[in-house]
Amino acid sequence: MHSMRRLRRGDAAAALLGCVLAAMYVSIAAAHPTPVLCAQAALSLGFVPALALWRTRVVPAAGALLGLLAAWCLAFIAAAPANTGFPPYLVAAPMAVYSLSRHAPDRHLAWGALLACAAAAPASPLMWELRGPDDLRYRSGNSLLGFLALHWSLLGVAFLWALHRRAEQRRREREHEAARETERILIAQEIHDVLAHNLTLINVQSSAGIIGARTNPQAAVEALGTVRDVSAEALAQVRGIVATLRSPGAPTAASEDPATLAEIVEGFRGLGLTVRADYPADILSRLPVQHALAVRRITAEALTNVLRHQRAGTAVNYRLTEDPSGLTLTVESLEAPRSLTSAASGPGLPAGCGTGLVGMSERATALGGTLRAGPTERGWLVRADLPLGEPR
């Protein structure tokens, strides 16, 4: 918004200067109504709107500036050797070249304007020198070459500066788009991590409830209670993500009260996994926020994959260690998964699509770490190595 205000003020200043010059030329023509001076007065009036619009209506304004300037040069030459004054409107040529090079969608227009102005430079009023009160003579020798070089240099500087500004703008746009894409990926990761984990738990418990309703009504009631609690937690976490997105500049977070590792592990034990866990009890409180979030998400996703692709009752070794170089998180299931992309062994469990592994890998990579997942002699292993900024 501020840049637009500055832009408009600059254009208004150019238009105001054009008005002052037009008033001057009109007054001169009124005092000395010769054909050339009257033509220059009329042309000066045309410069006012062209100067006001040179950066907002780029192509028509640039065309008007160059056309008016060409007509002015012809009037100047027609009056020679009489001196009708060296016009300040000569700056319109580099202005038009800059405007087209900076803003015009078709680069050919910029090149055309540059070449046309360079070719017309010998007809510039500055190529004449005043040798007496009414004695204009065309320059020659070194003076001619010097003024030609001056014209071409100004045009070249305007052209190159405009290309530089245009490239800078495109670079900023690419960076902005890359930042938006990164933000979209992070949001997708958060939503996937929250919903995939909780919906898997809901699926497992609802399947258990269906089976238990026939043989063990109390177990069915407990399963439905778990479904209620997990769905409420998922809803709260999604609301947390939405609230975070509505807060400008706030980091993405799943909820204001994140689960501890103990709660995550116990939740999966309650679903039937036999989890043997080894980790420092206070480790999350000592980690940077993004590292702690990554540990929670990778832990939950890896255990969810065990539940989805293997079965309840599978033994799992969970280990999280810390050393001066960073964190090492391993989740090893002691039974080979039937498939990572097909339906799991449990009744009604949904097929995986590989998004979880991709999301875990992206979380590790975002922190400068790595994630590996693959079969072992005993089953399946997920290992994440997350470097810390400073040794702890």
C-alpha contacts under 8 A as a table, 3 or more apart, distances in Angstrom:
res1	aa1	res2	aa2	distance
1	M	4	M	5.14
1	M	5	R	6.38
2	H	5	R	5.06
2	H	6	R	6.28
3	S	6	R	5.04
3	S	7	L	6.07
4	M	7	L	4.93
4	M	8	R	6.18
5	R	8	R	5.16
5	R	9	R	6.11
6	R	9	R	5.07
6	R	10	G	6.09
7	L	10	G	5.16
7	L	11	D	6.29
8	R	11	D	5.10
8	R	12	A	6.04
9	R	12	A	5.01
9	R	13	A	6.11
10	G	13	A	5.08
10	G	14	A	6.33
11	D	14	A	5.04
11	D	15	A	6.20
11	D	51	L	6.93
11	D	52	A	5.04
11	D	53	L	6.92
11	D	54	W	7.53
11	D	55	R	7.54
12	A	15	A	5.01
12	A	16	L	6.04
12	A	52	A	5.96
13	A	16	L	4.98
13	A	17	L	6.18
14	A	17	L	5.15
14	A	18	G	6.21
14	A	51	L	5.75
14	A	52	A	6.19
15	A	18	G	4.88
15	A	19	C	6.22
15	A	48	V	5.29
15	A	49	P	6.76
15	A	51	L	5.32
15	A	52	A	4.66
16	L	19	C	5.00
16	L	20	V	6.37
16	L	48	V	7.73
17	L	20	V	5.12
17	L	21	L	6.28
18	G	21	L	5.15
18	G	22	A	5.98
18	G	44	S	7.43
18	G	45	L	7.83
18	G	47	F	6.37
18	G	48	V	4.89
18	G	51	L	6.99
19	C	22	A	5.00
19	C	23	A	6.08
19	C	45	L	7.45
19	C	48	V	5.98
20	V	23	A	5.18
20	V	24	M	6.32
21	L	24	M	5.03
21	L	25	Y	6.28
21	L	44	S	7.04
22	A	25	Y	5.18
22	A	26	V	5.99
22	A	41	A	6.53
22	A	44	S	4.81
22	A	45	L	5.45
22	A	48	V	7.68
23	A	26	V	5.14
23	A	27	S	6.11
24	M	27	S	5.25
24	M	28	I	6.29
25	Y	28	I	5.00
25	Y	29	A	6.13
25	Y	37	L	7.61
25	Y	40	Q	6.95
25	Y	41	A	4.96
25	Y	44	S	6.94
26	V	29	A	5.09
26	V	30	A	6.09
26	V	38	C	7.51
26	V	41	A	4.83
26	V	42	A	7.68
27	S	30	A	4.98
27	S	31	A	6.26
28	I	31	A	5.16
28	I	32	H	6.05
28	I	33	P	7.88
28	I	37	L	7.31
29	A	32	H	4.96
29	A	33	P	4.80
29	A	34	T	6.96
29	A	37	L	5.14
29	A	38	C	5.21
29	A	41	A	6.36
30	A	33	P	5.52
30	A	38	C	7.92
32	H	37	L	7.30
33	P	37	L	6.41
33	P	38	C	5.99
34	T	37	L	5.33
34	T	38	C	6.06
35	P	38	C	5.19
35	P	39	A	6.08
36	V	39	A	5.06
36	V	40	Q	6.19
36	V	75	A	5.94
36	V	76	F	7.63
36	V	78	A	7.84
36	V	79	A	6.67
37	L	40	Q	4.99
37	L	41	A	6.14
37	L	84	T	7.46
38	C	41	A	5.01
38	C	42	A	6.28
39	A	42	A	5.15
39	A	43	L	6.17
39	A	75	A	7.40
40	Q	43	L	4.98
40	Q	44	S	6.03
40	Q	72	W	6.45
40	Q	75	A	7.34
41	A	44	S	5.10
41	A	45	L	6.57
42	A	45	L	5.35
42	A	46	G	6.73
43	L	46	G	5.10
43	L	47	F	6.59
43	L	68	L	6.24
43	L	71	A	7.84
43	L	72	W	7.05
44	S	47	F	5.23
44	S	48	V	7.11
45	L	48	V	5.68
46	G	49	P	6.43
46	G	50	A	6.82
46	G	68	L	7.28
47	F	50	A	5.08
47	F	51	L	5.93
47	F	64	A	7.83
47	F	65	L	6.66
47	F	68	L	7.12
48	V	51	L	5.37
48	V	52	A	6.32
49	P	52	A	4.93
49	P	53	L	6.19
49	P	61	A	8.00
50	A	53	L	5.34
50	A	54	W	5.86
50	A	61	A	4.88
50	A	62	A	7.38
50	A	64	A	6.19
50	A	65	L	6.07
51	L	54	W	5.27
51	L	61	A	7.35
51	L	65	L	7.62
52	A	55	R	7.99
53	L	56	T	5.19
53	L	57	R	5.32
53	L	58	V	7.09
53	L	61	A	5.89
54	W	57	R	6.01
54	W	58	V	5.43
54	W	61	A	5.00
54	W	62	A	6.19
54	W	95	M	7.89
54	W	96	A	7.34
54	W	99	S	6.78
55	R	58	V	5.28
55	R	61	A	7.93
55	R	99	S	6.11
55	R	103	H	7.65
57	R	60	P	6.08
57	R	61	A	5.75
58	V	61	A	5.37
58	V	62	A	5.87
58	V	99	S	6.26
58	V	100	L	6.38
58	V	103	H	6.82
58	V	104	A	6.51
59	V	62	A	5.24
59	V	63	G	6.07
59	V	100	L	6.72
59	V	104	A	6.72
60	P	63	G	5.06
60	P	64	A	6.06
61	A	64	A	5.03
61	A	65	L	6.12
61	A	96	A	7.93
62	A	65	L	5.07
62	A	66	L	6.21
62	A	95	M	7.93
62	A	96	A	4.73
62	A	97	V	7.72
62	A	99	S	7.11
62	A	100	L	7.05
63	G	66	L	5.31
63	G	67	G	6.01
63	G	96	A	7.71
64	A	67	G	5.07
64	A	68	L	5.94
65	L	68	L	5.29
65	L	69	L	6.04
65	L	92	A	6.00
65	L	93	A	7.36
65	L	96	A	6.76
66	L	69	L	5.05
66	L	70	A	6.07
66	L	92	A	7.00
66	L	93	A	6.33
66	L	96	A	7.04
67	G	70	A	5.15
67	G	71	A	6.28
68	L	71	A	5.14
68	L	72	W	6.13
69	L	72	W	4.98
69	L	73	C	6.21
69	L	89	Y	6.95
69	L	90	L	7.07
69	L	92	A	7.21
69	L	93	A	7.64
70	A	73	C	5.16
70	A	74	L	6.33
71	A	74	L	5.11
71	A	75	A	6.26
72	W	75	A	5.08
72	W	76	F	6.14
73	C	76	F	4.96
73	C	77	I	6.13
73	C	123	A	6.73
73	C	124	S	6.25
73	C	125	P	6.34
74	L	77	I	5.10
74	L	78	A	6.03
75	A	78	A	5.00
75	A	79	A	6.29
76	F	79	A	5.31
76	F	80	A	6.42
76	F	83	N	7.95
76	F	84	T	6.55
76	F	125	P	6.79
77	I	80	A	5.17
77	I	81	P	7.94
77	I	125	P	7.58
79	A	82	A	5.47
79	A	83	N	7.21
79	A	84	T	7.13
80	A	83	N	6.39
80	A	135	D	7.96
80	A	136	L	6.35
81	P	134	D	6.43
81	P	135	D	5.26
81	P	136	L	4.61
81	P	137	R	6.83
82	A	134	D	4.85
82	A	135	D	6.16
82	A	136	L	6.49
83	N	130	L	7.75
83	N	133	P	7.49
83	N	134	D	5.45
83	N	135	D	6.98
83	N	136	L	6.40
86	F	125	P	6.21
86	F	126	L	6.88
87	P	90	L	6.25
87	P	125	P	7.75
88	P	91	V	6.47
89	Y	92	A	5.47
90	L	93	A	6.08
90	L	124	S	7.88
91	V	94	P	5.81
91	V	95	M	6.26
92	A	95	M	4.89
92	A	96	A	5.96
93	A	96	A	5.28
93	A	97	V	6.32
93	A	117	C	6.63
93	A	155	L	7.46
94	P	97	V	4.98
94	P	98	Y	5.94
94	P	154	L	6.59
94	P	155	L	5.14
94	P	158	A	5.70
94	P	159	F	7.75
95	M	98	Y	5.12
95	M	99	S	6.05
95	M	158	A	7.35
96	A	99	S	5.10
96	A	100	L	6.14
96	A	113	A	7.52
97	V	100	L	5.40
97	V	101	S	6.02
97	V	110	A	6.10
97	V	113	A	5.85
97	V	114	L	5.84
97	V	155	L	7.02
97	V	158	A	6.57
97	V	159	F	6.06
98	Y	101	S	5.16
98	Y	102	R	5.84
98	Y	110	A	7.96
98	Y	158	A	5.09
98	Y	159	F	5.42
98	Y	161	W	7.55
98	Y	162	A	5.33
99	S	102	R	5.18
99	S	103	H	5.83
99	S	104	A	7.24
99	S	162	A	7.41
100	L	103	H	5.45
100	L	104	A	4.74
100	L	107	R	7.82
100	L	109	L	6.58
100	L	110	A	4.96
100	L	113	A	7.82
101	S	104	A	6.18
101	S	107	R	6.71
101	S	109	L	7.77
101	S	110	A	4.76
101	S	111	W	7.76
101	S	159	F	6.19
101	S	162	A	5.55
101	S	163	L	6.19
101	S	166	R	7.92
102	R	162	A	4.65
102	R	163	L	6.08
102	R	165	R	6.83
102	R	166	R	5.44
103	H	166	R	7.55
104	A	107	R	6.68
104	A	109	L	7.23
104	A	110	A	7.35
106	D	109	L	5.81
106	D	110	A	7.53
107	R	110	A	5.32
107	R	111	W	6.56
108	H	111	W	5.11
108	H	112	G	5.95
109	L	112	G	5.01
109	L	113	A	6.10
110	A	113	A	5.18
110	A	114	L	6.14
110	A	159	F	7.99
111	W	114	L	5.07
111	W	115	L	6.12
112	G	115	L	5.29
112	G	116	A	5.97
113	A	116	A	5.10
113	A	117	C	6.02
114	L	117	C	5.33
114	L	118	A	6.09
114	L	155	L	6.82
114	L	156	G	7.91
114	L	159	F	7.40
115	L	118	A	5.02
115	L	119	A	6.02
116	A	119	A	5.13
116	A	120	A	6.10
117	C	120	A	4.99
117	C	121	A	6.02
117	C	155	L	7.75
118	A	121	A	5.21
118	A	151	H	7.51
118	A	152	W	6.00
118	A	155	L	7.39
119	A	122	P	7.16
120	A	123	A	5.53
120	A	124	S	7.04
121	A	124	S	5.28
121	A	148	L	6.62
121	A	151	H	6.43
121	A	152	W	7.56
122	P	127	M	6.36
122	P	148	L	6.80
123	A	127	M	6.84
124	S	127	M	5.55
124	S	128	W	7.89
125	P	128	W	5.75
126	L	129	E	7.08
126	L	147	F	7.44
127	M	138	Y	6.08
127	M	139	R	5.79
127	M	144	L	6.70
127	M	147	F	6.60
127	M	148	L	7.70
128	W	136	L	6.04
128	W	137	R	5.36
128	W	138	Y	4.30
128	W	139	R	5.46
129	E	136	L	5.61
129	E	137	R	5.43
129	E	138	Y	6.21
129	E	139	R	6.15
130	L	133	P	7.42
130	L	134	D	7.64
130	L	135	D	5.91
130	L	136	L	4.64
130	L	137	R	6.46
131	R	134	D	7.88
131	R	135	D	5.45
131	R	136	L	6.07
131	R	137	R	6.97
132	G	135	D	4.71
132	G	136	L	7.21
139	R	143	S	6.07
139	R	144	L	4.97
140	S	143	S	5.81
140	S	144	L	4.70
140	S	145	L	7.62
141	G	144	L	5.44
141	G	145	L	6.49
142	N	145	L	5.04
142	N	146	G	5.87
143	S	146	G	5.08
143	S	147	F	6.23
144	L	147	F	5.41
144	L	148	L	6.16
145	L	148	L	5.10
145	L	149	A	6.07
146	G	149	A	5.09
146	G	150	L	6.18
147	F	150	L	4.84
147	F	151	H	6.24
148	L	151	H	5.20
148	L	152	W	6.21
149	A	152	W	5.13
149	A	153	S	5.84
150	L	153	S	5.11
150	L	154	L	6.23
151	H	154	L	5.35
151	H	155	L	6.33
152	W	155	L	5.09
152	W	156	G	6.00
153	S	156	G	5.00
153	S	157	V	6.03
154	L	157	V	5.16
154	L	158	A	6.18
155	L	158	A	5.19
155	L	159	F	6.13
156	G	159	F	5.03
156	G	160	L	6.04
157	V	160	L	5.24
157	V	161	W	5.86
158	A	161	W	5.26
158	A	162	A	6.08
159	F	162	A	5.27
159	F	163	L	6.33
160	L	163	L	5.05
160	L	164	H	6.15
161	W	164	H	5.01
161	W	165	R	6.21
162	A	165	R	5.11
162	A	166	R	6.04
163	L	166	R	4.97
163	L	167	A	6.07
164	H	167	A	5.14
164	H	168	E	6.19
165	R	168	E	5.03
165	R	169	Q	6.18
166	R	169	Q	5.10
166	R	170	R	6.27
167	A	170	R	5.09
167	A	171	R	6.11
168	E	171	R	5.02
168	E	172	R	6.22
169	Q	172	R	5.13
169	Q	173	E	6.16
170	R	173	E	4.94
170	R	174	R	6.10
171	R	174	R	5.08
171	R	175	E	6.17
172	R	175	E	5.02
172	R	176	H	6.02
173	E	176	H	4.99
173	E	177	E	6.06
174	R	177	E	5.05
174	R	178	A	5.99
175	E	178	A	4.98
175	E	179	A	6.06
176	H	179	A	5.05
176	H	180	R	6.20
177	E	180	R	4.98
177	E	181	E	6.09
178	A	181	E	4.99
178	A	182	T	6.09
179	A	182	T	5.03
179	A	183	E	6.12
180	R	183	E	4.96
180	R	184	R	6.13
181	E	184	R	5.01
181	E	185	I	6.21
182	T	185	I	5.08
182	T	186	L	6.20
183	E	186	L	5.06
183	E	187	I	6.14
184	R	187	I	5.11
184	R	188	A	6.09
185	I	188	A	5.02
185	I	189	Q	6.09
186	L	189	Q	4.99
186	L	190	E	6.18
186	L	252	T	7.62
187	I	190	E	5.12
187	I	191	I	6.18
187	I	252	T	7.43
188	A	191	I	5.20
188	A	192	H	5.95
189	Q	192	H	5.08
189	Q	193	D	5.88
189	Q	359	G	5.99
190	E	193	D	5.15
190	E	194	V	6.08
190	E	241	I	7.63
190	E	252	T	7.99
190	E	253	A	7.62
190	E	254	A	6.50
191	I	194	V	5.24
191	I	195	L	5.89
191	I	196	A	7.98
191	I	238	V	7.04
191	I	241	I	7.87
192	H	195	L	5.29
192	H	196	A	5.34
192	H	197	H	7.83
192	H	356	G	7.79
193	D	196	A	5.58
193	D	197	H	5.98
193	D	297	R	6.55
193	D	301	E	6.83
193	D	356	G	7.59
194	V	197	H	5.71
194	V	198	N	6.28
194	V	234	A	6.36
194	V	237	Q	6.89
194	V	238	V	7.26
194	V	254	A	7.35
195	L	198	N	5.22
195	L	199	L	5.61
195	L	234	A	6.45
196	A	199	L	5.26
196	A	200	T	5.99
197	H	200	T	5.35
197	H	201	L	6.50
197	H	300	A	6.83
197	H	301	E	6.45
197	H	304	T	5.95
198	N	201	L	5.06
198	N	202	I	6.15
198	N	230	V	6.14
198	N	231	S	6.91
198	N	234	A	6.12
199	L	202	I	4.86
199	L	203	N	6.00
199	L	231	S	7.74
200	T	203	N	5.00
200	T	204	V	6.21
200	T	304	T	7.06
200	T	308	R	7.08
200	T	349	L	7.36
200	T	350	P	7.81
201	L	204	V	5.12
201	L	205	Q	6.13
201	L	227	V	7.56
201	L	230	V	7.32
201	L	271	L	7.55
202	I	205	Q	5.19
202	I	206	S	5.89
202	I	226	T	7.68
202	I	227	V	5.13
202	I	230	V	6.76
202	I	231	S	7.20
203	N	206	S	5.22
203	N	207	S	6.07
203	N	348	G	7.11
203	N	349	L	6.39
204	V	207	S	5.23
204	V	208	A	6.22
204	V	271	L	7.63
204	V	346	G	7.73
204	V	348	G	7.80
204	V	349	L	6.90
205	Q	208	A	4.91
205	Q	209	G	6.01
205	Q	223	A	5.10
205	Q	224	L	6.95
205	Q	226	T	6.89
205	Q	227	V	6.23
205	Q	271	L	7.61
206	S	209	G	4.85
206	S	210	I	6.23
206	S	223	A	6.51
206	S	224	L	6.65
206	S	227	V	6.84
207	S	210	I	5.17
207	S	211	I	6.41
207	S	347	P	6.67
207	S	348	G	6.63
208	A	211	I	5.19
208	A	212	G	5.87
208	A	220	A	6.88
208	A	223	A	6.55
209	G	212	G	4.93
209	G	213	A	5.83
209	G	219	A	6.86
209	G	220	A	4.10
209	G	221	V	7.18
209	G	222	E	7.96
209	G	223	A	5.30
209	G	224	L	6.45
210	I	213	A	5.33
210	I	214	R	7.25
210	I	220	A	6.95
211	I	214	R	5.86
211	I	215	T	7.07
211	I	220	A	7.67
212	G	215	T	5.18
212	G	216	N	4.66
212	G	217	P	5.88
212	G	218	Q	7.77
212	G	219	A	5.69
212	G	220	A	4.85
213	A	216	N	5.74
213	A	217	P	4.87
213	A	219	A	7.56
213	A	220	A	5.23
214	R	217	P	6.99
216	N	219	A	5.41
216	N	220	A	6.50
217	P	220	A	4.98
217	P	221	V	6.29
218	Q	221	V	5.05
218	Q	222	E	6.29
219	A	222	E	5.04
219	A	223	A	6.11
220	A	223	A	5.03
220	A	224	L	6.19
221	V	224	L	5.15
221	V	225	G	6.19
222	E	225	G	4.98
222	E	226	T	6.27
223	A	226	T	5.07
223	A	227	V	6.26
224	L	227	V	4.90
224	L	228	R	6.19
225	G	228	R	5.04
225	G	229	D	6.26
226	T	229	D	5.07
226	T	230	V	5.97
227	V	230	V	5.22
227	V	231	S	5.95
228	R	231	S	5.31
228	R	232	A	6.13
229	D	232	A	5.12
229	D	233	E	6.18
230	V	233	E	5.02
230	V	234	A	6.13
231	S	234	A	5.00
231	S	235	L	6.09
232	A	235	L	5.09
232	A	236	A	6.18
233	E	236	A	5.08
233	E	237	Q	6.17
234	A	237	Q	5.10
234	A	238	V	6.17
235	L	238	V	5.18
235	L	239	R	6.16
236	A	239	R	5.06
236	A	240	G	6.15
236	A	255	S	7.28
237	Q	240	G	4.84
237	Q	241	I	6.32
237	Q	254	A	5.34
237	Q	255	S	5.01
238	V	241	I	5.05
238	V	242	V	6.28
238	V	254	A	6.94
238	V	255	S	7.81
239	R	242	V	5.05
239	R	243	A	6.03
239	R	255	S	7.93
240	G	243	A	5.06
240	G	244	T	6.10
240	G	253	A	7.18
240	G	254	A	5.73
240	G	255	S	4.75
240	G	256	E	6.78
241	I	244	T	5.08
241	I	245	L	6.22
241	I	252	T	6.79
241	I	253	A	6.03
241	I	254	A	5.23
241	I	255	S	6.71
242	V	245	L	5.10
242	V	246	R	6.34
243	A	246	R	5.16
243	A	247	S	6.58
244	T	247	S	5.22
244	T	250	A	6.17
244	T	251	P	7.08
244	T	252	T	6.07
244	T	253	A	6.73
245	L	248	P	7.12
245	L	250	A	7.27
245	L	252	T	7.01
247	S	250	A	5.57
253	A	256	E	7.49
253	A	293	L	7.97
254	A	258	P	7.40
255	S	258	P	5.73
259	A	263	E	6.03
259	A	264	I	6.58
259	A	296	R	7.73
260	T	263	E	5.21
260	T	264	I	6.38
260	T	284	L	7.71
260	T	296	R	7.72
261	L	264	I	5.06
261	L	265	V	6.08
261	L	296	R	6.78
262	A	265	V	5.20
262	A	266	E	5.94
263	E	266	E	5.13
263	E	267	G	5.95
264	I	267	G	5.14
264	I	268	F	6.61
264	I	296	R	7.94
264	I	299	T	7.91
264	I	300	A	6.66
265	V	268	F	5.36
265	V	269	R	6.30
265	V	275	V	7.09
265	V	277	A	7.66
266	E	269	R	4.89
266	E	270	G	6.11
267	G	270	G	5.11
267	G	271	L	6.59
268	F	271	L	4.91
268	F	272	G	6.60
268	F	273	L	5.81
268	F	275	V	7.72
268	F	303	L	7.27
269	R	272	G	5.20
269	R	273	L	4.85
269	R	274	T	5.94
269	R	275	V	6.29
270	G	273	L	7.30
271	L	312	A	6.90
272	G	312	A	4.70
272	G	313	G	5.11
272	G	314	T	7.75
273	L	307	L	7.30
273	L	311	R	7.90
273	L	312	A	5.28
273	L	313	G	4.76
273	L	314	T	5.38
273	L	315	A	6.25
273	L	316	V	7.10
274	T	313	G	5.78
274	T	314	T	5.93
274	T	315	A	4.55
274	T	316	V	5.92
275	V	315	A	5.97
275	V	316	V	4.71
275	V	317	N	5.93
275	V	318	Y	6.74
276	R	315	A	7.68
276	R	316	V	6.13
276	R	317	N	4.93
276	R	318	Y	5.92
277	A	317	N	6.18
277	A	318	Y	4.63
277	A	319	R	5.82
278	D	318	Y	6.22
278	D	319	R	4.76
278	D	320	L	6.38
279	Y	283	I	7.63
279	Y	319	R	5.84
279	Y	320	L	4.85
279	Y	321	T	6.25
280	P	283	I	5.34
280	P	320	L	7.57
280	P	321	T	7.52
281	A	284	L	7.92
282	D	285	S	5.63
282	D	286	R	6.85
283	I	286	R	5.33
283	I	287	L	6.53
284	L	287	L	5.25
284	L	292	A	5.34
285	S	292	A	7.80
287	L	291	H	6.09
287	L	292	A	5.67
288	P	291	H	5.32
288	P	292	A	6.16
289	V	292	A	5.17
289	V	293	L	6.14
290	Q	293	L	5.06
290	Q	294	A	6.10
291	H	294	A	5.05
291	H	295	V	6.18
291	H	367	L	7.45
291	H	386	L	7.75
292	A	295	V	5.15
292	A	296	R	6.32
293	L	296	R	5.18
293	L	297	R	6.14
294	A	297	R	5.12
294	A	298	I	5.93
294	A	363	R	6.14
294	A	364	A	7.22
295	V	298	I	5.33
295	V	299	T	5.92
295	V	329	L	7.73
296	R	299	T	5.22
296	R	300	A	6.11
297	R	300	A	5.22
297	R	301	E	5.98
297	R	360	M	7.52
298	I	301	E	5.13
298	I	302	A	5.89
298	I	360	M	5.61
299	T	302	A	5.35
299	T	303	L	6.22
299	T	331	V	7.59
300	A	303	L	5.33
300	A	304	T	5.95
301	E	304	T	4.92
301	E	305	N	6.14
301	E	356	G	6.46
301	E	360	M	7.54
302	A	305	N	5.15
302	A	306	V	6.50
302	A	331	V	6.67
302	A	382	V	6.97
303	L	306	V	5.04
303	L	307	L	6.37
303	L	331	V	7.43
304	T	307	L	5.09
304	T	308	R	6.02
305	N	308	R	4.89
305	N	309	H	5.76
305	N	310	Q	7.84
305	N	356	G	7.94
306	V	309	H	5.45
306	V	310	Q	5.42
306	V	311	R	7.14
306	V	314	T	7.81
306	V	333	S	6.86
306	V	337	P	7.57
307	L	310	Q	5.59
307	L	311	R	5.45
307	L	312	A	6.23
308	R	311	R	6.96
308	R	344	A	5.54
308	R	345	S	7.73
308	R	346	G	7.46
308	R	349	L	6.38
308	R	350	P	7.36
308	R	351	A	7.80
308	R	352	G	7.69
309	H	337	P	5.54
309	H	338	R	6.33
309	H	339	S	6.23
309	H	340	L	6.30
309	H	342	S	7.99
309	H	343	A	7.14
309	H	344	A	4.41
309	H	345	S	6.58
309	H	352	G	7.87
310	Q	314	T	7.10
310	Q	335	E	7.46
310	Q	336	A	7.43
310	Q	337	P	5.10
310	Q	338	R	6.46
310	Q	344	A	6.10
310	Q	345	S	5.88
310	Q	346	G	7.53
311	R	314	T	5.90
311	R	344	A	7.56
311	R	345	S	5.96
311	R	346	G	5.89
312	A	346	G	7.73
314	T	333	S	6.90
314	T	334	L	6.81
314	T	335	E	6.66
315	A	333	S	5.92
315	A	334	L	5.51
315	A	335	E	7.44
316	V	331	V	6.83
316	V	332	E	5.55
316	V	333	S	4.36
316	V	334	L	6.04
317	N	330	T	7.76
317	N	331	V	5.81
317	N	332	E	5.15
317	N	333	S	6.41
317	N	334	L	7.82
318	Y	329	L	7.69
318	Y	330	T	5.85
318	Y	331	V	4.69
318	Y	332	E	6.58
319	R	328	T	7.95
319	R	329	L	5.80
319	R	330	T	5.28
319	R	331	V	6.63
320	L	327	L	7.09
320	L	328	T	5.74
320	L	329	L	4.48
320	L	330	T	6.52
321	T	327	L	5.76
321	T	328	T	5.33
321	T	329	L	6.60
322	E	325	S	7.89
322	E	326	G	5.81
322	E	327	L	4.61
322	E	328	T	6.48
323	D	326	G	5.46
323	D	327	L	6.53
323	D	391	P	7.51
323	D	392	R	7.21
324	P	388	L	7.99
324	P	390	E	7.76
324	P	391	P	4.38
324	P	392	R	5.72
325	S	387	P	5.87
325	S	388	L	6.53
325	S	391	P	6.19
326	G	385	D	7.22
326	G	386	L	5.61
326	G	387	P	4.06
326	G	388	L	4.73
326	G	391	P	7.15
327	L	384	A	7.93
327	L	385	D	5.74
327	L	386	L	4.99
327	L	387	P	6.16
327	L	388	L	7.28
328	T	383	R	7.14
328	T	384	A	5.79
328	T	385	D	4.69
328	T	386	L	6.43
329	L	383	R	5.63
329	L	384	A	5.10
329	L	385	D	6.53
330	T	381	L	6.98
330	T	382	V	5.59
330	T	383	R	4.43
330	T	384	A	6.48
331	V	381	L	5.78
331	V	382	V	5.17
331	V	383	R	6.57
332	E	379	G	7.02
332	E	380	W	5.58
332	E	381	L	4.32
332	E	382	V	6.32
333	S	336	A	7.34
333	S	378	R	7.64
333	S	379	G	5.46
333	S	380	W	5.27
333	S	381	L	6.51
334	L	378	R	5.20
334	L	379	G	4.62
334	L	380	W	6.88
335	E	378	R	6.25
335	E	379	G	4.35
335	E	380	W	6.97
336	A	375	P	7.20
336	A	378	R	7.07
336	A	379	G	4.06
336	A	380	W	5.81
337	P	340	L	7.04
337	P	379	G	7.12
337	P	380	W	6.97
338	R	342	S	7.96
338	R	344	A	6.96
338	R	345	S	7.42
339	S	342	S	5.33
339	S	343	A	7.27
339	S	344	A	7.11
340	L	352	G	6.23
340	L	353	C	7.63
340	L	354	G	7.08
341	T	351	A	6.02
341	T	352	G	4.84
341	T	353	C	5.49
341	T	354	G	6.67
342	S	351	A	4.95
342	S	352	G	6.28
343	A	349	L	6.55
343	A	350	P	5.85
343	A	351	A	4.18
343	A	352	G	7.06
344	A	347	P	7.74
344	A	349	L	5.81
344	A	350	P	6.93
344	A	351	A	6.42
345	S	349	L	7.47
346	G	349	L	5.66
352	G	355	T	7.69
353	C	356	G	7.72
354	G	357	L	5.54
354	G	358	V	6.46
355	T	358	V	5.08
355	T	359	G	6.00
356	G	359	G	5.06
356	G	360	M	6.15
357	L	360	M	5.16
357	L	361	S	6.11
357	L	373	A	7.89
358	V	361	S	5.11
358	V	362	E	6.11
359	G	362	E	5.08
359	G	363	R	6.20
360	M	363	R	5.16
360	M	364	A	6.34
360	M	371	L	7.17
361	S	364	A	5.17
361	S	365	T	6.08
361	S	370	T	6.71
361	S	371	L	5.21
361	S	372	R	7.77
362	E	365	T	4.99
362	E	366	A	5.98
363	R	366	A	5.20
363	R	367	L	6.76
364	A	367	L	5.43
364	A	368	G	6.54
364	A	369	G	4.82
364	A	370	T	5.35
364	A	371	L	6.15
364	A	384	A	6.79
364	A	385	D	7.30
364	A	386	L	6.28
365	T	368	G	4.93
365	T	369	G	4.91
365	T	370	T	5.70
365	T	371	L	7.74
366	A	369	G	7.21
367	L	386	L	6.55
367	L	387	P	7.10
368	G	386	L	6.79
368	G	387	P	6.48
369	G	384	A	7.30
369	G	385	D	5.37
369	G	386	L	4.48
369	G	387	P	5.86
370	T	384	A	5.77
370	T	385	D	5.36
370	T	386	L	6.77
371	L	382	V	7.27
371	L	383	R	5.65
371	L	384	A	4.32
371	L	385	D	6.40
372	R	381	L	7.96
372	R	382	V	5.81
372	R	383	R	5.27
372	R	384	A	6.48
373	A	380	W	7.46
373	A	381	L	5.62
373	A	382	V	4.37
373	A	383	R	6.36
374	G	380	W	5.77
374	G	381	L	5.61
374	G	382	V	6.78
375	P	378	R	7.95
375	P	379	G	5.78
375	P	380	W	4.37
375	P	381	L	6.11
376	T	379	G	5.12
376	T	380	W	5.41
376	T	381	L	6.43
388	L	391	P	6.54
388	L	392	R	7.99
